[in-house]
Amino acid sequence: MKKIPIDVSGCRNEGDVYDLLLAGLEAPCWHGRNLDALWDSVTRDINGVLLPYLVEVTGHRQVPEEVALLVSRIRSLFEEAREGHRADVRLKLV
């Protein structure tokens, strides 16, 4: 399983999180910056990084609430994708 490290300690808003995550996933330049678009790319192999993979998130303890909430939502999205057997993706808070 490929590990994709993401350090969100410098993130101040959702856009910053998407910048890091989409770069780590090698998402296409036209990738949307919302959870619906992320769901599509995770469950349909749109990204350059192919399944399975583990996104390891560091620096999440002292970020703005907006950033922490998005990380939590992304983690839930990954869990839902995995449970539905659509994608072997994981997000781990380190």
N, CA, C and O atoms as CSV, one atom per row, in Angstrom:
chain,resi,resn,atom,element,x,y,z
A,1,MET,N,N,0.852,-1.179,0.000
A,1,MET,CA,C,0.000,0.000,0.000
A,1,MET,C,C,0.894,1.238,0.000
A,1,MET,O,O,1.776,1.375,0.848
A,2,LYS,N,N,0.664,2.126,-0.944
A,2,LYS,CA,C,1.438,3.362,-1.041
A,2,LYS,C,C,1.031,4.315,0.072
A,2,LYS,O,O,-0.156,4.479,0.355
A,3,LYS,N,N,2.019,4.945,0.704
A,3,LYS,CA,C,1.767,5.940,1.743
A,3,LYS,C,C,1.953,7.328,1.156
A,3,LYS,O,O,2.938,7.610,0.473
A,4,ILE,N,N,0.989,8.184,1.438
A,4,ILE,CA,C,1.021,9.568,0.964
A,4,ILE,C,C,1.017,10.479,2.191
A,4,ILE,O,O,-0.025,10.660,2.821
A,5,PRO,N,N,2.169,11.051,2.534
A,5,PRO,CA,C,2.224,11.924,3.712
A,5,PRO,C,C,1.682,13.318,3.394
A,5,PRO,O,O,2.022,13.915,2.372
A,6,ILE,N,N,0.840,13.818,4.281
A,6,ILE,CA,C,0.260,15.157,4.150
A,6,ILE,C,C,0.439,15.873,5.488
A,6,ILE,O,O,-0.078,15.421,6.510
A,7,ASP,N,N,1.167,16.983,5.482
A,7,ASP,CA,C,1.346,17.781,6.693
A,7,ASP,C,C,0.457,19.002,6.593
A,7,ASP,O,O,0.736,19.914,5.815
A,8,VAL,N,N,-0.615,19.027,7.373
A,8,VAL,CA,C,-1.590,20.121,7.307
A,8,VAL,C,C,-1.302,21.245,8.299
A,8,VAL,O,O,-2.114,22.157,8.450
A,9,SER,N,N,-0.162,21.189,8.972
A,9,SER,CA,C,0.128,22.192,10.008
A,9,SER,C,C,0.142,23.620,9.468
A,9,SER,O,O,-0.126,24.560,10.217
A,10,GLY,N,N,0.444,23.800,8.202
A,10,GLY,CA,C,0.467,25.134,7.618
A,10,GLY,C,C,-0.832,25.530,6.938
A,10,GLY,O,O,-0.933,26.623,6.382
A,11,CYS,N,N,-1.816,24.663,6.975
A,11,CYS,CA,C,-3.097,24.931,6.307
A,11,CYS,C,C,-3.934,25.903,7.119
A,11,CYS,O,O,-4.074,25.756,8.333
A,12,ARG,N,N,-4.478,26.879,6.450
A,12,ARG,CA,C,-5.325,27.870,7.114
A,12,ARG,C,C,-6.780,27.788,6.658
A,12,ARG,O,O,-7.658,28.394,7.272
A,13,ASN,N,N,-7.039,27.038,5.580
A,13,ASN,CA,C,-8.402,26.922,5.062
A,13,ASN,C,C,-8.544,25.636,4.255
A,13,ASN,O,O,-7.568,24.911,4.064
A,14,GLU,N,N,-9.748,25.352,3.784
A,14,GLU,CA,C,-10.010,24.130,3.028
A,14,GLU,C,C,-9.184,24.071,1.746
A,14,GLU,O,O,-8.704,23.004,1.363
A,15,GLY,N,N,-9.022,25.196,1.096
A,15,GLY,CA,C,-8.247,25.235,-0.144
A,15,GLY,C,C,-6.830,24.730,0.058
A,15,GLY,O,O,-6.291,24.029,-0.798
A,16,ASP,N,N,-6.224,25.081,1.182
A,16,ASP,CA,C,-4.868,24.613,1.476
A,16,ASP,C,C,-4.829,23.096,1.613
A,16,ASP,O,O,-3.890,22.453,1.143
A,17,VAL,N,N,-5.845,22.523,2.254
A,17,VAL,CA,C,-5.914,21.070,2.428
A,17,VAL,C,C,-6.054,20.395,1.072
A,17,VAL,O,O,-5.350,19.429,0.777
A,18,TYR,N,N,-6.959,20.903,0.253
A,18,TYR,CA,C,-7.142,20.321,-1.078
A,18,TYR,C,C,-5.865,20.435,-1.908
A,18,TYR,O,O,-5.530,19.511,-2.650
A,19,ASP,N,N,-5.147,21.555,-1.793
A,19,ASP,CA,C,-3.880,21.704,-2.521
A,19,ASP,C,C,-2.934,20.559,-2.188
A,19,ASP,O,O,-2.367,19.938,-3.088
A,20,LEU,N,N,-2.761,20.280,-0.909
A,20,LEU,CA,C,-1.849,19.224,-0.469
A,20,LEU,C,C,-2.343,17.839,-0.869
A,20,LEU,O,O,-1.589,17.036,-1.418
A,21,LEU,N,N,-3.612,17.569,-0.590
A,21,LEU,CA,C,-4.155,16.246,-0.856
A,21,LEU,C,C,-4.162,15.926,-2.344
A,21,LEU,O,O,-3.735,14.846,-2.751
A,22,LEU,N,N,-4.636,16.844,-3.144
A,22,LEU,CA,C,-4.715,16.579,-4.579
A,22,LEU,C,C,-3.326,16.445,-5.206
A,22,LEU,O,O,-3.136,15.648,-6.125
A,23,ALA,N,N,-2.368,17.210,-4.720
A,23,ALA,CA,C,-0.990,17.044,-5.199
A,23,ALA,C,C,-0.462,15.662,-4.815
A,23,ALA,O,O,0.180,14.990,-5.622
A,24,GLY,N,N,-0.736,15.245,-3.579
A,24,GLY,CA,C,-0.285,13.929,-3.124
A,24,GLY,C,C,-0.910,12.788,-3.897
A,24,GLY,O,O,-0.273,11.756,-4.111
A,25,LEU,N,N,-2.163,12.966,-4.322
A,25,LEU,CA,C,-2.868,11.937,-5.092
A,25,LEU,C,C,-2.552,12.022,-6.582
A,25,LEU,O,O,-2.989,11.180,-7.366
A,26,GLU,N,N,-1.789,13.048,-6.967
A,26,GLU,CA,C,-1.489,13.304,-8.375
A,26,GLU,C,C,-2.789,13.430,-9.175
A,26,GLU,O,O,-2.958,12.826,-10.234
A,27,ALA,N,N,-3.689,14.234,-8.629
A,27,ALA,CA,C,-4.986,14.462,-9.269
A,27,ALA,C,C,-4.807,15.300,-10.527
A,27,ALA,O,O,-3.881,16.106,-10.614
A,28,PRO,N,N,-5.690,15.111,-11.499
A,28,PRO,CA,C,-5.611,15.936,-12.710
A,28,PRO,C,C,-5.901,17.402,-12.391
A,28,PRO,O,O,-6.551,17.711,-11.393
A,29,CYS,N,N,-5.423,18.282,-13.232
A,29,CYS,CA,C,-5.568,19.724,-12.978
A,29,CYS,C,C,-7.028,20.169,-12.944
A,29,CYS,O,O,-7.336,21.203,-12.352
A,30,TRP,N,N,-7.924,19.419,-13.557
A,30,TRP,CA,C,-9.339,19.792,-13.599
A,30,TRP,C,C,-10.138,19.243,-12.409
A,30,TRP,O,O,-11.351,19.439,-12.331
A,31,HIS,N,N,-9.456,18.556,-11.483
A,31,HIS,CA,C,-10.127,17.942,-10.328
A,31,HIS,C,C,-10.832,19.009,-9.502
A,31,HIS,O,O,-10.243,20.045,-9.194
A,32,GLY,N,N,-12.073,18.768,-9.145
A,32,GLY,CA,C,-12.830,19.680,-8.294
A,32,GLY,C,C,-12.281,19.701,-6.877
A,32,GLY,O,O,-11.604,18.768,-6.444
A,33,ARG,N,N,-12.575,20.753,-6.180
A,33,ARG,CA,C,-12.075,20.932,-4.813
A,33,ARG,C,C,-13.233,20.864,-3.837
A,33,ARG,O,O,-13.565,21.834,-3.156
A,34,ASN,N,N,-13.847,19.664,-3.791
A,34,ASN,CA,C,-14.951,19.416,-2.877
A,34,ASN,C,C,-15.051,17.908,-2.637
A,34,ASN,O,O,-14.397,17.121,-3.322
A,35,LEU,N,N,-15.856,17.519,-1.683
A,35,LEU,CA,C,-15.946,16.101,-1.310
A,35,LEU,C,C,-16.579,15.250,-2.404
A,35,LEU,O,O,-16.199,14.091,-2.570
A,36,ASP,N,N,-17.527,15.791,-3.149
A,36,ASP,CA,C,-18.123,15.019,-4.243
A,36,ASP,C,C,-17.076,14.664,-5.295
A,36,ASP,O,O,-17.020,13.526,-5.759
A,37,ALA,N,N,-16.259,15.625,-5.666
A,37,ALA,CA,C,-15.206,15.374,-6.647
A,37,ALA,C,C,-14.177,14.389,-6.086
A,37,ALA,O,O,-13.681,13.529,-6.814
A,38,LEU,N,N,-13.859,14.510,-4.804
A,38,LEU,CA,C,-12.912,13.581,-4.193
A,38,LEU,C,C,-13.478,12.164,-4.204
A,38,LEU,O,O,-12.751,11.213,-4.491
A,39,TRP,N,N,-14.754,12.014,-3.899
A,39,TRP,CA,C,-15.397,10.699,-3.945
A,39,TRP,C,C,-15.261,10.090,-5.345
A,39,TRP,O,O,-14.893,8.925,-5.493
A,40,ASP,N,N,-15.559,10.888,-6.355
A,40,ASP,CA,C,-15.462,10.390,-7.731
A,40,ASP,C,C,-14.049,9.950,-8.068
A,40,ASP,O,O,-13.858,8.911,-8.699
A,41,SER,N,N,-13.067,10.721,-7.660
A,41,SER,CA,C,-11.693,10.378,-8.035
A,41,SER,C,C,-11.172,9.172,-7.260
A,41,SER,O,O,-10.359,8.406,-7.777
A,42,VAL,N,N,-11.631,9.002,-6.034
A,42,VAL,CA,C,-11.194,7.858,-5.226
A,42,VAL,C,C,-11.848,6.566,-5.709
A,42,VAL,O,O,-11.203,5.518,-5.743
A,43,THR,N,N,-13.101,6.636,-6.074
A,43,THR,CA,C,-13.831,5.425,-6.453
A,43,THR,C,C,-13.738,5.109,-7.942
A,43,THR,O,O,-14.215,4.063,-8.382
A,44,ARG,N,N,-13.137,5.992,-8.715
A,44,ARG,CA,C,-13.063,5.757,-10.161
A,44,ARG,C,C,-11.643,5.811,-10.717
A,44,ARG,O,O,-11.468,5.852,-11.935
A,45,ASP,N,N,-10.646,5.813,-9.871
A,45,ASP,CA,C,-9.246,5.807,-10.317
A,45,ASP,C,C,-8.919,6.914,-11.318
A,45,ASP,O,O,-8.331,6.657,-12.370
A,46,ILE,N,N,-9.298,8.125,-10.987
A,46,ILE,CA,C,-9.006,9.279,-11.833
A,46,ILE,C,C,-7.601,9.817,-11.563
A,46,ILE,O,O,-6.986,10.425,-12.439
A,47,ASN,N,N,-7.101,9.593,-10.357
A,47,ASN,CA,C,-5.832,10.174,-9.932
A,47,ASN,C,C,-4.634,9.400,-10.478
A,47,ASN,O,O,-4.756,8.256,-10.916
A,48,GLY,N,N,-3.479,10.054,-10.439
A,48,GLY,CA,C,-2.249,9.405,-10.877
A,48,GLY,C,C,-1.805,8.313,-9.927
A,48,GLY,O,O,-1.220,7.320,-10.360
A,49,VAL,N,N,-2.070,8.476,-8.642
A,49,VAL,CA,C,-1.762,7.444,-7.654
A,49,VAL,C,C,-2.911,6.439,-7.662
A,49,VAL,O,O,-4.068,6.796,-7.443
A,50,LEU,N,N,-2.578,5.208,-7.913
A,50,LEU,CA,C,-3.605,4.169,-7.996
A,50,LEU,C,C,-3.794,3.482,-6.650
A,50,LEU,O,O,-2.892,3.471,-5.812
A,51,LEU,N,N,-4.953,2.922,-6.460
A,51,LEU,CA,C,-5.282,2.180,-5.251
A,51,LEU,C,C,-4.433,0.931,-5.158
A,51,LEU,O,O,-4.014,0.391,-6.182
A,52,PRO,N,N,-4.176,0.467,-3.961
A,52,PRO,CA,C,-4.530,1.009,-2.642
A,52,PRO,C,C,-3.519,2.057,-2.172
A,52,PRO,O,O,-2.362,2.054,-2.594
A,53,TYR,N,N,-3.972,2.948,-1.298
A,53,TYR,CA,C,-3.067,3.917,-0.695
A,53,TYR,C,C,-3.571,4.358,0.672
A,53,TYR,O,O,-4.750,4.236,1.007
A,54,LEU,N,N,-2.625,4.872,1.441
A,54,LEU,CA,C,-2.876,5.364,2.791
A,54,LEU,C,C,-2.397,6.803,2.853
A,54,LEU,O,O,-1.223,7.078,2.606
A,55,VAL,N,N,-3.286,7.716,3.179
A,55,VAL,CA,C,-2.920,9.108,3.376
A,55,VAL,C,C,-2.630,9.289,4.864
A,55,VAL,O,O,-3.512,9.104,5.702
A,56,GLU,N,N,-1.391,9.650,5.185
A,56,GLU,CA,C,-0.987,9.874,6.576
A,56,GLU,C,C,-0.952,11.374,6.832
A,56,GLU,O,O,-0.140,12.097,6.254
A,57,VAL,N,N,-1.841,11.830,7.703
A,57,VAL,CA,C,-1.983,13.255,7.987
A,57,VAL,C,C,-1.280,13.603,9.289
A,57,VAL,O,O,-1.571,13.035,10.342
A,58,THR,N,N,-0.356,14.539,9.200
A,58,THR,CA,C,0.322,15.061,10.390
A,58,THR,C,C,-0.019,16.543,10.522
A,58,THR,O,O,-0.516,17.169,9.585
A,59,GLY,N,N,0.257,17.085,11.698
A,59,GLY,CA,C,0.051,18.502,11.941
A,59,GLY,C,C,-1.403,18.911,12.102
A,59,GLY,O,O,-1.732,20.088,11.955
A,60,HIS,N,N,-2.260,17.977,12.395
A,60,HIS,CA,C,-3.698,18.237,12.446
A,60,HIS,C,C,-4.199,18.722,13.801
A,60,HIS,O,O,-5.355,19.129,13.923
A,61,ARG,N,N,-3.361,18.683,14.800
A,61,ARG,CA,C,-3.830,18.996,16.157
A,61,ARG,C,C,-3.994,20.485,16.427
A,61,ARG,O,O,-4.794,20.871,17.279
A,62,GLN,N,N,-3.259,21.319,15.725
A,62,GLN,CA,C,-3.317,22.755,16.010
A,62,GLN,C,C,-3.602,23.550,14.743
A,62,GLN,O,O,-2.861,24.463,14.380
A,63,VAL,N,N,-4.686,23.184,14.085
A,63,VAL,CA,C,-5.092,23.879,12.867
A,63,VAL,C,C,-6.442,24.545,13.105
A,63,VAL,O,O,-7.150,24.201,14.051
A,64,PRO,N,N,-6.793,25.487,12.253
A,64,PRO,CA,C,-8.125,26.104,12.395
A,64,PRO,C,C,-9.232,25.052,12.303
A,64,PRO,O,O,-9.063,24.005,11.678
A,65,GLU,N,N,-10.344,25.348,12.926
A,65,GLU,CA,C,-11.471,24.415,12.969
A,65,GLU,C,C,-11.905,23.981,11.566
A,65,GLU,O,O,-12.244,22.817,11.356
A,66,GLU,N,N,-11.898,24.898,10.621
A,66,GLU,CA,C,-12.277,24.602,9.238
A,66,GLU,C,C,-11.402,23.492,8.652
A,66,GLU,O,O,-11.896,22.605,7.956
A,67,VAL,N,N,-10.117,23.550,8.936
A,67,VAL,CA,C,-9.175,22.541,8.432
A,67,VAL,C,C,-9.418,21.207,9.121
A,67,VAL,O,O,-9.485,20.172,8.458
A,68,ALA,N,N,-9.549,21.218,10.431
A,68,ALA,CA,C,-9.784,19.986,11.191
A,68,ALA,C,C,-11.076,19.310,10.751
A,68,ALA,O,O,-11.128,18.086,10.635
A,69,LEU,N,N,-12.107,20.091,10.510
A,69,LEU,CA,C,-13.385,19.540,10.077
A,69,LEU,C,C,-13.270,18.892,8.702
A,69,LEU,O,O,-13.828,17.817,8.483
A,70,LEU,N,N,-12.566,19.516,7.783
A,70,LEU,CA,C,-12.399,18.932,6.458
A,70,LEU,C,C,-11.597,17.638,6.530
A,70,LEU,O,O,-11.948,16.663,5.865
A,71,VAL,N,N,-10.547,17.609,7.309
A,71,VAL,CA,C,-9.762,16.377,7.459
A,71,VAL,C,C,-10.650,15.262,7.997
A,71,VAL,O,O,-10.574,14.129,7.523
A,72,SER,N,N,-11.477,15.567,8.964
A,72,SER,CA,C,-12.402,14.578,9.511
A,72,SER,C,C,-13.388,14.092,8.450
A,72,SER,O,O,-13.686,12.900,8.378
A,73,ARG,N,N,-13.882,14.991,7.647
A,73,ARG,CA,C,-14.830,14.609,6.585
A,73,ARG,C,C,-14.154,13.753,5.510
A,73,ARG,O,O,-14.752,12.809,4.993
A,74,ILE,N,N,-12.923,14.086,5.184
A,74,ILE,CA,C,-12.188,13.279,4.204
A,74,ILE,C,C,-11.953,11.879,4.761
A,74,ILE,O,O,-12.077,10.886,4.044
A,75,ARG,N,N,-11.617,11.813,6.028
A,75,ARG,CA,C,-11.423,10.497,6.661
A,75,ARG,C,C,-12.716,9.672,6.592
A,75,ARG,O,O,-12.671,8.479,6.289
A,76,SER,N,N,-13.837,10.284,6.864
A,76,SER,CA,C,-15.122,9.595,6.783
A,76,SER,C,C,-15.424,9.150,5.356
A,76,SER,O,O,-15.936,8.052,5.139
A,77,LEU,N,N,-15.108,9.995,4.396
A,77,LEU,CA,C,-15.313,9.646,2.997
A,77,LEU,C,C,-14.501,8.410,2.629
A,77,LEU,O,O,-15.008,7.498,1.975
A,78,PHE,N,N,-13.245,8.383,3.048
A,78,PHE,CA,C,-12.385,7.223,2.767
A,78,PHE,C,C,-12.943,5.964,3.424
A,78,PHE,O,O,-12.944,4.892,2.818
A,79,GLU,N,N,-13.421,6.096,4.670
A,79,GLU,CA,C,-13.996,4.938,5.357
A,79,GLU,C,C,-15.230,4.430,4.621
A,79,GLU,O,O,-15.413,3.221,4.481
A,80,GLU,N,N,-16.069,5.333,4.156
A,80,GLU,CA,C,-17.259,4.938,3.416
A,80,GLU,C,C,-16.891,4.245,2.101
A,80,GLU,O,O,-17.521,3.257,1.722
A,81,ALA,N,N,-15.896,4.749,1.422
A,81,ALA,CA,C,-15.451,4.132,0.168
A,81,ALA,C,C,-14.909,2.729,0.422
A,81,ALA,O,O,-15.152,1.807,-0.357
A,82,ARG,N,N,-14.180,2.583,1.511
A,82,ARG,CA,C,-13.608,1.274,1.843
A,82,ARG,C,C,-14.693,0.289,2.256
A,82,ARG,O,O,-14.681,-0.867,1.833
A,83,GLU,N,N,-15.621,0.742,3.073
A,83,GLU,CA,C,-16.691,-0.139,3.545
A,83,GLU,C,C,-17.576,-0.610,2.405
A,83,GLU,O,O,-18.069,-1.737,2.423
A,84,GLY,N,N,-17.779,0.243,1.420
A,84,GLY,CA,C,-18.594,-0.127,0.268
A,84,GLY,C,C,-17.813,-0.940,-0.755
A,84,GLY,O,O,-18.325,-1.261,-1.827
A,85,HIS,N,N,-16.569,-1.272,-0.418
A,85,HIS,CA,C,-15.691,-2.056,-1.291
A,85,HIS,C,C,-15.466,-1.388,-2.642
A,85,HIS,O,O,-15.179,-2.055,-3.636
A,86,ARG,N,N,-15.597,-0.100,-2.667
A,86,ARG,CA,C,-15.344,0.629,-3.908
A,86,ARG,C,C,-13.866,0.976,-4.044
A,86,ARG,O,O,-13.345,1.084,-5.154
A,87,ALA,N,N,-13.197,1.149,-2.908
A,87,ALA,CA,C,-11.813,1.617,-2.962
A,87,ALA,C,C,-11.069,1.225,-1.696
A,87,ALA,O,O,-11.609,1.319,-0.594
A,88,ASP,N,N,-9.841,0.791,-1.856
A,88,ASP,CA,C,-8.992,0.477,-0.721
A,88,ASP,C,C,-8.166,1.725,-0.395
A,88,ASP,O,O,-7.001,1.836,-0.775
A,89,VAL,N,N,-8.795,2.649,0.311
A,89,VAL,CA,C,-8.154,3.902,0.707
A,89,VAL,C,C,-8.292,4.057,2.220
A,89,VAL,O,O,-9.270,3.612,2.821
A,90,ARG,N,N,-7.309,4.686,2.807
A,90,ARG,CA,C,-7.331,4.910,4.246
A,90,ARG,C,C,-6.727,6.288,4.532
A,90,ARG,O,O,-5.892,6.794,3.783
A,91,LEU,N,N,-7.176,6.868,5.631
A,91,LEU,CA,C,-6.592,8.098,6.111
A,91,LEU,C,C,-6.251,7.893,7.568
A,91,LEU,O,O,-7.118,7.555,8.375
A,92,LYS,N,N,-4.999,8.096,7.905
A,92,LYS,CA,C,-4.528,7.895,9.270
A,92,LYS,C,C,-4.022,9.212,9.830
A,92,LYS,O,O,-3.210,9.892,9.202
A,93,LEU,N,N,-4.503,9.568,11.011
A,93,LEU,CA,C,-4.007,10.753,11.704
A,93,LEU,C,C,-2.803,10.347,12.511
A,93,LEU,O,O,-2.899,9.496,13.395
A,94,VAL,N,N,-1.667,10.947,12.214
A,94,VAL,CA,C,-0.407,10.588,12.864
A,94,VAL,C,C,-0.016,11.649,13.864
A,94,VAL,O,O,1.020,11.529,14.518
